[in-house]
Amino acid sequence: MTNKRSFLIASLVAGLAFTACQQKQTERTEHTQEITTTAVHDSIAVVTFQPDKGGWGYKINKGTHTYIEQPFIPVVVGNKPFQTEEDARKVGENIAAKLRKNPGGLPDLTRQELLDMKIAGVE
C-alpha cells in the first residue's frame, strides 16, 4: 500500500510540475508574439519613390502605414523633387531619426540642414 501511495504522490507531483512548465512556456510564447507585433507596429522605415512628374521623393512608414509622404524637397520654394534617390534617402533618414528620438512629434527641417547635407537644388 505504501508503494502505491508513494507512486501516486510522485505521479501527481510530476504532473503538476509538467503543467507548470507548459504554462510558463505558453506565457513566454504569448509575450514574444506581443513584442514582435509591437516592434512591427512601431517600426519606422524610409522608402524612396519616383513621383509622376520625375525626380525622387521619400515616404516614411510607421509600421504598415505611410506616416509622411514627401514628393519634393521640403523648405525649398516651389515643388522641386529631389534630383537623386540618394538625396531623397538622406533627407528621409534624417527625418526618420528625428521621429525615433521624439515618436509623438512632427519633425522639422531647416534650409541650413539641407545645405549641410549637400542636397542638390538647395541654394
N, C-alpha and C positions, 0 to 999 in steps of 0.2 A: 504494500500500500504506500509506503514511504517513497519508493522509487517512482510510482505512478504520480504521486503528488509533486515530487521534485521535477519530473519530466514535464508535467502540466505547467508548473510555475516557470520553468525555463522557457518553454514554448511561448507562454504569454509574454514574458519579458522580451524575448526575441521579436515577437510580432509587434509589440509596441515600439521597440527601437527601430524596426524596419519602417513602420508607419511614420515615425517622427522624421527619419531620414528622407523619405519620399516627400513629405510636406515641405521640408526645408529646400529640397531641390526644386519643387514647384514654385515656391516663393522666389527663389533665385532666378528662375527662368522668367517668371512674370515681371520681375524687377528689370531684368536685362531687356526685355521687349519694350518696356516703358521707356527706358533710357534711349534705346535705338529710335523709337518713334519721336521722342522729344528732340534728339540730335538732328534728325532729318527735318523736322518741322522748323527748327531754329537755324538751320544752316544758311549761310549767305554765299552766293556764288555770282561771279561776273561772267556774262555771256556777250560776246561781240556779235554784231549783225550788220548787214548792209541795207540801209534804208532804200526805199523805192527811187529816190532822187540821186542816189550814188553816195560815195564816201562810206564812212563807218559810224556806228553808234554802239552803245552798250546798254545792256539790261542788267539790273541787279535783282536776282531772285532770292527771295527769303522763303526757304522751304520749297514748296512746289509752285509758289505764286510769284508773279513779277511784281516787285516792290517799287522799282524805279525803271522807267524806260527813257533813255536819253539818246535821241537820234541825231543830235547836233551838239556842238561844243558849248557847254554852259558858260555863262558870264560874258560871252562874246556877243556883240550887237549883230543881229541878223541870225538866221538859222543856218549856220555853216556846219556841215558834217565834218567829222574827223577825217583827215586826209589819209591816215593809215590805221590799220587794225591795231597796231602796236600802241598808237596814241590813245585810241578808244579804250583799250585794255588797261593802260597805265592810269588813266583818269578813273575808270571804273574800279580798279583795285584800290585807289586812294579813297574813294567814297566808301567802298566796302569796309576798309579798315576803320574808317570813322564810325560806321554803323556798328561794327563789332565792339568798339570802345563804348559807344552810347546807343544801345539797342532800341531805346524808346524814342530817340530824337531823329530829326531830319538833318543830315549832314550839310554843311555849307562848303563852298569852294570859292576861292578868290582868284582874281586875274593873276596876281603875283604867284600863286601856287601853280597855275598853268604855265606861266613863264619859267618858273623854276624846274618844271617837268619837261621843258623844251617842247611843248605841244605845237606842232606846225599850224600856222594860220592864226596864232595869237600874237598880236603886236603890242 
